[in-house]
């Protein structure tokens, strides 16, 4: 007869796997699965979990994108949790970290990344200036929804990151604030008023190598868009969704000089009520002020 000790022995064998085998197993798991308890199985698993090759990429975006954005993400407590994870990854990676995709960390953690991650190439994070000044190999940068970033910051990023190819500088949907009202504090959105024309000039003058640019819900004018298209001739992808101050003619005229352009997005995202009102209307070159006039008339 089999004794009850046999399954216990079988279970304990998991802790006897070689380090190479454990690393192979862990490499097949997502970042989220690794952090959900595999490193706590036993001491040998935790030692394998700290293998630098497992931490060359730290990507939490799939987790963030799979959930509705809760208010908790904007609390100091959540920032502390992200800080703790990021500091651990930086330590375990031993300068091999090349990609970071997270949100809501503090300047303290960013300072550590700047000191310890000279090979960083991709950064998607809430605040990035201190990183940009210390990581000249950056080729992709996501500073979407970072309202504390100014045009001066963009100038410094452009000067210090000559290899930058991808810039994502998207904003909250100001045409339909209900999408973020109650989640993102107004104090944060209003802390640093944006100067879209100066930002456009910074991109045009200091990021000539850009190939991919996202500036959804930016309030830039036709002049600003012209500057970007003239200063960034290698653009292949341009996302202008929600840029309601631009007409279709503005976009066509400015982008005509982009010989490498493969895709351009320019649709305007509006609330369901307004969408149903305008569904059958030919808005052509109407600007946002025209939308408001049409909408007010349709309610009369």
Buried (B, 14 or more C-beta within 10 A) or exposed (E): EEEEEEEEEEEEEEEEBEEEEBBEBBEEEEBEEBBEEBBEBEEBBEEBBBBEEBBBBBBBEEBBEEEEBEEEBBEEEBBEEBBEBBBBBBEBBBEBBBBBBBBBBBEEBBEBBBEBBEEBBBBBBBBBBBBBBBBBBBBBBBBBBBBEBBBEBBBBBBBBBBEBBBBBBBBBBBBBBEBBEEBBEEEEBEEEEBBBBBBBBBBBBBBBBBBBBBBBBBBBBBEBBBBBBEBBBBBBBBBBBBBBBBBEEBBEBBBEEBEEBEEBEBEBBBBEEBEEBBEEEEEEEBEBEBBEEBBEEEEE
